[in-house]
Amino acid sequence: MSYEQVTIDGAARNGVSTRPKNLILTKMPEAQFAFIQRSLVPCELPLGTRLSEPNQPIEFVYFLTSGLVSIDALTAKGESVEVGVLGREGFTGLPALLGHPQMAHDAVMQGSGAGFRIRASILREEFLKGGVFAQLVYDFIYLQTVQAAQSVLCNRLHTVEARMARWLLTASDRQQTEILQLTQEYLAQMLGTRRSTVTVAAGKLQRRKLIDYTRGKVRIADRPALEGAACECYGIVRGAYDRMIGRNY
């Protein structure tokens, strides 16, 4: 599904009357939020919705209020690996604010959700004014950089089982739920490994009663134990988020 198929709330095309539950939007000063308020359009974002594509113009920026976006690096053969995730703490289309009109990576909904979209040109205009909103964007850039850098180390040095535990915890944090809708095929794609390897790793976590896995759904059954099974990368990235935007984001 492409961004052209995003479901728009027709009753709210002329902006929003209250602050959306996106952390950047809620932290914007009143004057800055007022500038973009009438340009924010509510939209439903089903699983699989592609919010941006490599080498394509970034027309809209999406602020999530629920759900999960996966940022994926692609090869010429169509192979992919996840390099970052984001939820209601951030937004898609960051390069557009920095003067780069195209994305280098895919941005795909990997958990159904909702959010608000705005034309990238309007948001860039507000960003260039500086102030609190610009600082919020810089904070978000920092968090994305920490996440991407840690993912490089993680993919190189840690076991699939530990990386899977990290991914499940991260997805749970972003979506604020212990129940995740995903398949082993998708997990294999995100972890950059074979489906058979994911099957073995998921089986180990389930036998240890850390997760309950049924077709297309994973429930975190013992979060403290799953945190213990995850590699140190989870704690490092989580710590950066805690320091920047607080534990209960």
Backbone bond lengths (Angstrom), bond angles and torsions (degrees), N, CA, C in turn:
res aa  C-N    CA-C-N  psi(-1)  N-CA   C-N-CA  omega(-1)  CA-C   N-CA-C  phi
1 M - - - 1.463 - - 1.518 108.76 -
2 S 1.301 118.33 134.01 1.451 122.27 -178.29 1.508 110.91 -99.89
3 Y 1.349 114.87 172.29 1.458 118.41 -179.44 1.511 111.93 -67.85
4 E 1.336 117.73 -16.06 1.456 119.73 176.87 1.520 111.66 -71.78
5 Q 1.347 117.72 -14.18 1.458 121.75 -177.38 1.528 112.45 -103.24
6 V 1.309 116.86 8.55 1.460 120.41 177.14 1.523 109.34 -61.35
7 T 1.337 116.39 135.45 1.465 121.32 -179.84 1.520 110.00 -82.40
8 I 1.336 115.87 119.72 1.457 121.48 -178.61 1.518 109.64 -97.51
9 D 1.323 115.91 137.50 1.460 121.78 175.65 1.522 108.53 -75.90
10 G 1.311 116.01 102.44 1.456 121.20 -175.18 1.506 114.12 -62.85
11 A 1.320 117.99 -24.16 1.460 121.20 -178.84 1.520 112.14 -78.92
12 A 1.332 116.30 -7.38 1.462 118.12 -175.09 1.526 111.93 -130.34
13 R 1.308 117.40 32.82 1.450 120.85 -178.46 1.527 112.85 -68.92
14 N 1.298 117.99 -19.27 1.459 120.98 -176.69 1.524 112.88 -97.15
15 G 1.326 116.21 31.26 1.451 119.79 176.89 1.513 112.66 100.84
16 V 1.336 115.90 -175.86 1.455 121.65 -177.16 1.522 109.33 -121.37
17 S 1.325 115.54 151.96 1.462 119.99 -177.21 1.521 112.36 -98.59
18 T 1.335 117.39 -18.17 1.462 121.42 179.45 1.519 109.77 -126.63
19 R 1.314 116.47 164.08 1.459 120.60 179.82 1.529 110.68 -69.75
20 P 1.330 117.80 125.65 1.465 120.18 174.14 1.523 110.44 -65.05
21 K 1.337 116.33 154.60 1.462 121.13 -177.50 1.527 111.23 -85.20
22 N 1.319 114.24 52.46 1.458 122.42 171.84 1.524 106.38 -111.79
23 L 1.322 117.64 133.26 1.456 119.61 -169.03 1.520 113.84 -65.22
24 I 1.319 117.37 -32.90 1.460 118.75 178.02 1.522 110.37 -70.50
25 L 1.318 116.76 -43.34 1.462 119.72 179.67 1.525 111.65 -65.29
26 T 1.321 116.97 -36.19 1.470 118.92 -179.08 1.527 112.00 -71.16
27 K 1.336 116.82 -24.10 1.464 120.13 -178.13 1.527 113.22 -92.25
28 M 1.325 117.60 -7.10 1.463 119.92 179.03 1.527 110.60 -68.08
29 P 1.326 118.35 139.00 1.467 120.53 174.26 1.527 110.66 -60.20
30 E 1.301 116.45 155.08 1.462 121.54 -175.29 1.524 112.46 -55.27
31 A 1.319 117.30 -43.21 1.467 120.30 -177.33 1.522 111.40 -65.30
32 Q 1.330 117.01 -40.87 1.458 119.98 -179.98 1.523 110.84 -70.18
33 F 1.329 116.50 -41.24 1.461 118.75 178.68 1.523 110.84 -64.20
34 A 1.330 117.12 -37.58 1.465 120.88 -179.04 1.522 111.50 -60.57
35 F 1.347 116.74 -32.26 1.459 120.54 -178.94 1.524 111.83 -64.37
36 I 1.339 117.01 -37.95 1.462 120.35 -176.35 1.523 113.04 -100.16
37 Q 1.325 117.09 -8.55 1.467 121.37 -170.57 1.524 113.15 -54.54
38 R 1.329 117.46 -47.97 1.459 120.41 -176.29 1.526 112.63 -72.80
39 S 1.321 116.64 -11.93 1.466 120.49 -179.43 1.521 112.83 -96.15
40 L 1.329 117.49 -7.14 1.463 121.45 178.42 1.522 110.16 -79.94
41 V 1.318 116.48 129.04 1.461 121.48 -178.08 1.527 109.48 -120.27
42 P 1.342 118.73 121.08 1.469 121.15 177.99 1.531 110.88 -64.81
43 C 1.318 116.75 144.74 1.463 119.94 178.61 1.520 110.41 -153.18
44 E 1.324 115.13 148.03 1.456 122.30 172.52 1.523 108.17 -88.03
45 L 1.326 116.59 140.53 1.458 121.69 -175.37 1.527 109.59 -127.48
46 P 1.340 117.59 86.91 1.464 121.07 -178.07 1.530 112.43 -66.41
47 L 1.316 115.22 160.19 1.457 121.95 174.69 1.526 109.81 -52.28
48 G 1.318 116.99 131.70 1.458 121.62 178.45 1.513 115.06 93.16
49 T 1.332 117.64 -6.91 1.460 120.22 178.88 1.526 109.69 -63.83
50 R 1.320 116.19 127.11 1.468 121.21 178.68 1.523 108.24 -93.89
51 L 1.316 116.81 114.49 1.459 122.09 -175.27 1.524 112.49 -88.81
52 S 1.303 117.00 -23.07 1.463 121.68 172.59 1.518 108.22 -159.45
53 E 1.335 115.32 157.77 1.452 121.39 -177.78 1.520 109.93 -131.10
54 P 1.342 117.46 152.75 1.460 120.23 179.81 1.528 111.71 -59.61
55 N 1.318 115.09 136.91 1.467 122.65 174.48 1.518 113.91 63.08
56 Q 1.321 116.27 22.43 1.462 121.44 175.61 1.532 108.95 -116.82
57 P 1.334 117.36 147.22 1.466 119.95 -179.13 1.528 111.82 -58.68
58 I 1.315 116.15 141.17 1.464 121.84 175.92 1.521 107.49 -90.20
59 E 1.312 116.65 98.79 1.458 120.43 -178.78 1.520 111.49 -83.11
60 F 1.340 115.77 -39.94 1.462 120.55 -176.71 1.525 111.29 -124.68
61 V 1.313 115.06 149.04 1.459 123.23 168.63 1.524 107.03 -106.55
62 Y 1.338 116.30 136.99 1.463 121.46 -178.08 1.525 110.31 -113.37
63 F 1.334 116.05 125.03 1.463 122.90 171.88 1.523 107.69 -100.62
64 L 1.325 117.42 113.56 1.460 120.26 -179.74 1.525 111.35 -77.34
65 T 1.315 115.51 144.19 1.462 121.97 168.71 1.524 110.45 -113.01
66 S 1.322 117.01 -15.76 1.462 122.92 174.06 1.519 107.80 -160.16
67 G 1.336 115.80 161.82 1.453 119.80 179.69 1.516 112.43 95.84
68 L 1.317 115.50 -173.16 1.463 122.53 -173.70 1.520 109.87 -141.92
69 V 1.325 116.59 132.59 1.464 122.39 175.43 1.523 108.80 -110.21
70 S 1.314 116.08 133.67 1.454 121.86 174.90 1.527 108.73 -104.44
71 I 1.333 116.30 130.28 1.459 121.98 174.40 1.524 106.93 -99.22
72 D 1.329 116.65 116.69 1.461 121.37 -171.25 1.524 111.85 -119.02
73 A 1.333 115.66 134.49 1.459 121.75 171.90 1.525 108.14 -89.77
74 L 1.329 116.81 138.02 1.460 122.05 -174.82 1.523 111.36 -118.79
75 T 1.342 115.60 149.40 1.459 121.19 171.39 1.523 109.16 -98.47
76 A 1.326 115.97 170.09 1.460 120.61 178.76 1.527 111.45 -63.61
77 K 1.337 117.02 -23.88 1.461 121.60 179.32 1.530 112.79 -84.97
78 G 1.313 116.48 -2.37 1.460 119.60 -179.72 1.510 114.36 92.18
79 E 1.337 117.44 2.13 1.463 120.62 175.85 1.529 108.67 -73.38
80 S 1.316 116.26 151.60 1.459 118.66 -177.08 1.518 110.95 -144.64
81 V 1.326 114.53 158.40 1.456 121.53 172.63 1.527 107.13 -145.49
82 E 1.305 115.58 143.06 1.456 120.15 -178.39 1.528 110.81 -75.64
83 V 1.325 115.89 134.30 1.462 120.83 177.91 1.526 111.92 -115.60
84 G 1.330 116.68 -3.90 1.454 119.68 178.12 1.511 111.84 -178.73
85 V 1.325 116.23 159.22 1.462 121.92 174.17 1.526 107.90 -134.76
86 L 1.304 115.29 156.25 1.462 119.11 175.66 1.515 109.58 -150.31
87 G 1.313 114.23 154.54 1.457 121.54 178.53 1.513 109.75 -131.91
88 R 1.306 116.33 -136.01 1.461 119.52 -174.36 1.525 113.04 -77.00
89 E 1.339 117.39 1.25 1.464 119.72 176.11 1.525 112.27 -84.23
90 G 1.343 116.79 -6.86 1.454 118.17 -173.79 1.510 114.62 -147.40
91 F 1.321 115.07 -152.44 1.461 121.24 -176.54 1.521 109.23 -157.26
92 T 1.316 116.06 163.21 1.460 121.51 176.36 1.530 109.43 -96.63
93 G 1.343 115.58 168.64 1.462 119.51 174.69 1.508 114.86 78.12
94 L 1.328 117.61 24.27 1.463 121.96 -177.74 1.537 113.65 -52.34
95 P 1.344 120.24 -42.71 1.468 119.47 -178.37 1.526 114.11 -54.55
96 A 1.330 116.93 -32.14 1.467 119.94 -178.52 1.521 111.42 -61.89
97 L 1.318 117.54 -34.59 1.462 120.49 179.66 1.519 111.25 -71.32
98 L 1.332 115.95 -24.26 1.462 121.08 -177.49 1.521 112.15 -94.68
99 G 1.328 116.69 6.92 1.455 120.56 177.18 1.509 115.01 92.22
100 H 1.328 117.05 10.19 1.467 121.40 178.28 1.530 107.80 -109.79
101 P 1.314 118.59 109.61 1.468 121.00 -169.50 1.523 115.69 -76.32
102 Q 1.351 118.27 -4.24 1.459 120.31 -177.74 1.523 110.75 -127.14
103 M 1.338 115.27 149.99 1.463 121.86 174.78 1.521 109.48 -86.84
104 A 1.325 116.59 147.44 1.458 120.95 173.35 1.524 111.16 -89.81
105 H 1.346 116.50 -17.48 1.460 121.40 -174.39 1.524 111.43 -129.53
106 D 1.325 114.68 167.15 1.463 122.22 173.28 1.526 110.11 -76.65
107 A 1.320 116.29 148.20 1.468 121.70 169.51 1.518 106.55 -129.87
108 V 1.339 116.71 109.84 1.459 122.21 -170.81 1.527 110.03 -128.43
109 M 1.333 116.44 137.86 1.461 120.70 175.84 1.526 109.20 -69.30
110 Q 1.331 116.56 120.01 1.455 121.33 177.96 1.518 111.59 -111.17
111 G 1.297 115.77 10.59 1.452 123.55 170.87 1.509 106.30 -156.95
112 S 1.304 117.77 126.07 1.466 120.34 -177.41 1.524 110.53 -56.04
113 G 1.319 115.62 141.82 1.453 119.22 -178.72 1.511 112.07 -163.23
114 A 1.308 114.80 -156.30 1.461 121.47 -179.01 1.519 108.31 -150.58
115 G 1.311 114.95 168.05 1.453 118.73 179.46 1.513 111.47 -177.45
116 F 1.316 114.77 -161.09 1.456 122.19 179.07 1.521 108.26 -133.20
117 R 1.310 115.66 138.64 1.449 118.08 177.38 1.529 109.88 -116.15
118 I 1.322 114.60 155.39 1.454 121.81 -179.65 1.522 107.75 -147.97
119 R 1.302 117.03 147.53 1.459 119.56 178.51 1.530 109.14 -62.22
120 A 1.335 115.05 134.34 1.461 120.49 -176.39 1.524 111.67 -59.16
121 S 1.322 117.24 -35.60 1.468 120.56 -178.16 1.529 111.83 -63.54
122 I 1.327 116.82 -36.65 1.470 120.76 179.47 1.524 110.57 -68.96
123 L 1.332 116.03 -42.94 1.465 119.53 -178.53 1.529 111.05 -68.94
124 R 1.324 116.82 -37.02 1.471 119.85 177.59 1.530 110.32 -62.29
125 E 1.317 117.22 -39.25 1.464 120.74 178.42 1.526 110.71 -57.66
126 E 1.334 116.38 -43.14 1.464 119.83 179.25 1.523 111.13 -70.34
127 F 1.323 117.24 -38.15 1.462 121.52 179.46 1.530 111.19 -60.74
128 L 1.318 116.97 -41.09 1.461 121.20 -177.00 1.528 112.81 -68.05
129 K 1.313 117.27 -14.25 1.467 120.26 176.60 1.526 111.74 -74.67
130 G 1.327 116.68 -14.61 1.457 120.09 -178.60 1.515 111.88 79.21
131 G 1.307 116.12 -150.81 1.458 119.87 177.93 1.516 113.52 79.23
132 V 1.319 115.50 -158.89 1.464 122.04 -174.55 1.521 111.74 -63.49
133 F 1.332 117.80 -42.62 1.464 119.53 -178.44 1.521 111.03 -60.66
134 A 1.328 117.18 -43.36 1.461 119.93 178.67 1.525 110.76 -60.32
135 Q 1.333 117.57 -40.50 1.460 120.47 178.70 1.522 111.14 -65.40
136 L 1.325 117.48 -37.86 1.464 120.82 176.49 1.523 110.82 -62.00
137 V 1.325 116.79 -38.47 1.465 120.92 177.21 1.524 109.98 -65.81
138 Y 1.328 117.52 -43.51 1.464 120.41 178.44 1.531 110.88 -62.09
139 D 1.313 117.10 -39.24 1.465 120.62 176.57 1.527 110.63 -61.17
140 F 1.326 115.97 -41.72 1.461 120.73 179.52 1.527 110.50 -65.58
141 I 1.332 116.72 -39.95 1.468 120.60 176.81 1.526 110.00 -59.73
142 Y 1.321 116.26 -42.81 1.466 120.43 178.81 1.526 110.94 -59.11
143 L 1.327 116.79 -46.31 1.461 120.44 -178.83 1.521 111.46 -64.06
144 Q 1.330 117.47 -40.24 1.455 120.93 178.29 1.527 110.93 -65.82
145 T 1.325 116.81 -36.35 1.462 120.88 178.99 1.523 111.02 -67.19
146 V 1.322 116.77 -44.39 1.467 120.98 176.96 1.523 110.09 -58.60
147 Q 1.320 116.11 -45.68 1.457 121.10 -178.19 1.524 111.82 -62.81
148 A 1.343 116.73 -45.47 1.463 120.63 -178.19 1.525 111.26 -66.43
149 A 1.330 116.84 -43.47 1.460 120.54 -179.53 1.522 111.10 -63.83
150 Q 1.323 116.91 -41.54 1.460 120.28 -179.73 1.519 110.83 -68.09
151 S 1.330 116.99 -31.92 1.466 120.62 179.00 1.523 111.23 -65.55
152 V 1.334 117.23 -36.07 1.466 120.75 177.62 1.520 109.88 -60.92
153 L 1.329 116.40 -49.22 1.461 120.75 178.67 1.523 110.74 -62.19
154 C 1.324 115.72 -44.33 1.464 121.37 -176.18 1.528 111.54 -61.06
155 N 1.329 116.19 -46.97 1.462 120.46 -178.05 1.522 112.06 -65.84
156 R 1.317 116.75 -25.35 1.461 121.16 -177.81 1.525 112.72 -86.82
157 L 1.334 118.19 -34.90 1.459 120.16 -167.08 1.521 116.14 -114.10
158 H 1.320 118.59 -19.23 1.463 119.13 -170.32 1.526 112.93 -108.03
159 T 1.324 115.29 155.65 1.461 120.94 -177.74 1.526 110.83 -69.70
160 V 1.320 115.59 158.61 1.461 120.31 178.33 1.525 110.49 -61.97
161 E 1.325 116.86 -39.25 1.468 120.36 -179.88 1.533 111.17 -60.75
162 A 1.331 116.77 -45.21 1.465 120.85 179.67 1.524 111.04 -67.71
163 R 1.335 116.37 -38.76 1.467 120.03 179.81 1.525 111.12 -69.06
164 M 1.332 115.96 -35.88 1.462 119.33 177.34 1.526 110.40 -64.57
165 A 1.318 116.46 -43.84 1.467 119.89 177.78 1.520 110.27 -59.33
166 R 1.322 116.40 -43.02 1.468 120.41 177.81 1.522 111.04 -60.67
167 W 1.333 116.68 -45.37 1.467 119.81 -177.09 1.527 111.06 -64.14
168 L 1.320 117.09 -43.38 1.465 120.48 -179.72 1.528 111.14 -62.05
169 L 1.314 116.34 -41.80 1.465 120.06 178.91 1.529 111.34 -65.76
170 T 1.323 116.18 -41.44 1.465 120.47 179.48 1.520 110.98 -64.51
171 A 1.336 116.31 -44.80 1.465 120.16 178.65 1.522 110.77 -62.67
172 S 1.320 116.35 -38.25 1.462 120.77 177.44 1.527 111.07 -63.96
173 D 1.328 116.65 -42.64 1.465 120.84 178.30 1.525 111.18 -59.81
174 R 1.319 116.29 -48.56 1.464 120.12 -175.19 1.525 112.00 -67.01
175 Q 1.333 116.77 -35.82 1.463 119.94 -176.96 1.527 112.67 -94.91
176 Q 1.334 116.01 -10.13 1.465 121.79 -179.96 1.527 111.99 56.66
177 T 1.319 114.57 48.66 1.459 121.31 177.03 1.521 108.80 -151.39
178 E 1.325 116.18 151.17 1.463 121.71 177.45 1.528 111.63 -92.78
179 I 1.317 116.97 -5.06 1.466 121.68 -179.56 1.518 108.97 -112.14
180 L 1.320 116.35 120.85 1.459 122.19 -175.30 1.516 110.23 -117.68
181 Q 1.314 116.22 133.45 1.456 121.14 176.78 1.526 108.72 -94.74
182 L 1.325 116.12 111.40 1.462 120.49 179.55 1.520 109.54 -164.00
183 T 1.313 115.05 160.82 1.461 121.63 179.41 1.527 109.41 -111.39
184 Q 1.331 115.52 163.25 1.459 119.42 176.60 1.527 110.75 -65.18
185 E 1.317 116.41 -33.21 1.464 119.97 177.91 1.530 110.56 -61.74
186 Y 1.335 115.49 -43.58 1.458 119.59 178.81 1.524 111.12 -65.80
187 L 1.338 116.84 -43.94 1.458 120.37 178.80 1.528 111.15 -59.60
188 A 1.321 116.38 -40.82 1.461 120.43 178.30 1.524 110.68 -61.27
189 Q 1.316 116.05 -41.64 1.459 121.09 178.88 1.527 110.76 -63.92
190 M 1.321 116.83 -44.92 1.458 120.49 -178.05 1.531 112.11 -67.89
191 L 1.334 116.52 -34.80 1.460 120.95 -177.99 1.519 112.49 -88.46
192 G 1.337 116.73 -7.26 1.456 120.59 178.71 1.512 113.20 68.30
193 T 1.342 116.54 40.97 1.454 120.67 -178.69 1.521 109.94 -141.51
194 R 1.329 116.65 -179.08 1.463 120.82 -178.07 1.525 111.18 -81.43
195 R 1.319 114.22 153.15 1.463 119.14 179.59 1.524 110.88 -62.42
196 S 1.330 117.28 -38.20 1.464 120.22 -179.65 1.531 110.96 -62.74
197 T 1.325 116.31 -34.98 1.464 120.66 178.00 1.522 110.79 -67.61
198 V 1.327 115.96 -39.47 1.463 121.04 177.46 1.525 110.59 -64.82
199 T 1.329 116.74 -39.59 1.463 121.20 178.95 1.528 110.86 -58.69
200 V 1.326 116.01 -44.19 1.466 120.83 179.41 1.529 110.53 -64.79
201 A 1.332 116.56 -46.06 1.467 120.50 -178.37 1.525 111.43 -64.35
202 A 1.328 116.86 -42.70 1.466 120.60 178.79 1.523 110.72 -63.70
203 G 1.339 115.98 -37.78 1.457 120.28 178.17 1.520 112.08 -62.61
204 K 1.324 116.66 -39.66 1.465 120.52 178.59 1.527 111.18 -64.50
205 L 1.332 116.41 -43.68 1.466 119.87 179.80 1.522 111.28 -65.81
206 Q 1.334 115.83 -35.15 1.463 119.21 -179.83 1.524 111.05 -72.03
207 R 1.319 117.26 -39.78 1.469 120.15 179.13 1.526 111.15 -64.86
208 R 1.305 116.56 -28.34 1.469 120.88 176.93 1.533 111.33 -83.84
209 K 1.328 115.42 1.43 1.467 123.41 178.34 1.534 112.84 62.33
210 L 1.328 115.11 32.22 1.463 120.33 176.30 1.522 111.00 -87.68
211 I 1.340 115.73 -30.12 1.459 121.46 178.38 1.521 109.46 -137.61
212 D 1.321 115.64 157.94 1.461 122.53 167.87 1.515 106.40 -113.32
213 Y 1.321 115.88 123.80 1.464 119.15 -177.06 1.515 110.49 -119.07
214 T 1.318 116.16 123.85 1.454 122.47 169.75 1.514 106.62 -125.80
215 R 1.298 116.32 168.33 1.460 120.21 -174.94 1.535 111.37 -55.02
216 G 1.331 115.60 116.25 1.454 120.94 176.15 1.511 115.42 80.12
217 K 1.345 117.97 7.18 1.464 119.34 -176.88 1.531 110.07 -150.33
218 V 1.333 115.48 136.54 1.461 122.08 175.61 1.523 108.63 -125.92
219 R 1.336 116.15 131.17 1.462 120.71 174.49 1.518 108.93 -114.07
220 I 1.314 116.42 128.74 1.460 120.24 175.53 1.525 107.86 -75.50
221 A 1.327 116.17 112.33 1.466 121.37 -173.87 1.526 112.62 -90.74
222 D 1.323 116.99 -31.24 1.469 121.07 -178.34 1.526 107.59 -141.17
223 R 1.308 116.18 89.36 1.461 120.05 -174.32 1.532 113.30 -62.54
224 P 1.334 119.77 -47.67 1.470 118.61 179.36 1.528 112.43 -56.93
225 A 1.331 116.46 -41.62 1.463 119.60 179.79 1.522 111.04 -68.64
226 L 1.335 116.93 -36.04 1.465 120.05 178.60 1.529 110.12 -66.98
227 E 1.331 116.88 -36.75 1.464 120.09 175.65 1.527 110.08 -62.84
228 G 1.327 116.31 -35.51 1.451 120.06 177.04 1.518 112.62 -68.11
229 A 1.334 116.55 -30.36 1.462 121.18 -179.90 1.521 112.41 -81.35
230 A 1.334 116.56 -21.25 1.461 120.89 -178.64 1.524 110.54 -73.59
231 C 1.312 115.84 155.10 1.457 120.14 176.01 1.529 109.98 -71.39
232 E 1.318 116.04 167.45 1.463 121.34 -177.41 1.524 112.76 -63.13
233 C 1.322 117.21 -17.72 1.465 120.81 -178.51 1.524 111.61 -60.69
234 Y 1.329 116.94 -34.21 1.465 118.93 179.21 1.517 110.60 -60.79
235 G 1.328 116.71 -47.46 1.453 120.54 -178.89 1.518 112.79 -65.19
236 I 1.332 116.97 -36.29 1.464 120.74 -179.73 1.526 110.88 -65.50
237 V 1.328 116.20 -48.22 1.463 119.86 -179.60 1.523 110.36 -69.25
238 R 1.325 116.35 -42.61 1.463 119.48 179.11 1.529 110.42 -60.66
239 G 1.326 116.50 -38.91 1.453 120.24 178.27 1.518 112.42 -61.54
240 A 1.337 116.09 -39.52 1.469 120.08 178.11 1.523 110.54 -63.57
241 Y 1.331 116.91 -41.81 1.467 120.99 178.06 1.525 110.85 -65.44
242 D 1.323 116.76 -41.80 1.466 120.31 -179.70 1.528 110.89 -60.99
243 R 1.330 115.70 -44.14 1.468 119.52 -178.63 1.525 111.77 -67.54
244 M 1.321 115.86 -35.10 1.459 119.37 -173.88 1.525 112.60 -83.46
245 I 1.318 116.79 -43.37 1.472 118.03 -172.14 1.518 113.91 -129.81
246 G 1.324 117.75 3.24 1.457 119.11 174.20 1.512 113.26 97.51
247 R 1.307 115.30 155.16 1.471 121.92 -175.60 1.522 112.20 -64.97
248 N 1.314 116.84 -42.20 1.466 119.75 -173.47 1.523 112.16 -95.34
249 Y 1.345 115.93 57.14 1.454 118.03 178.55 1.501 111.04 -90.17
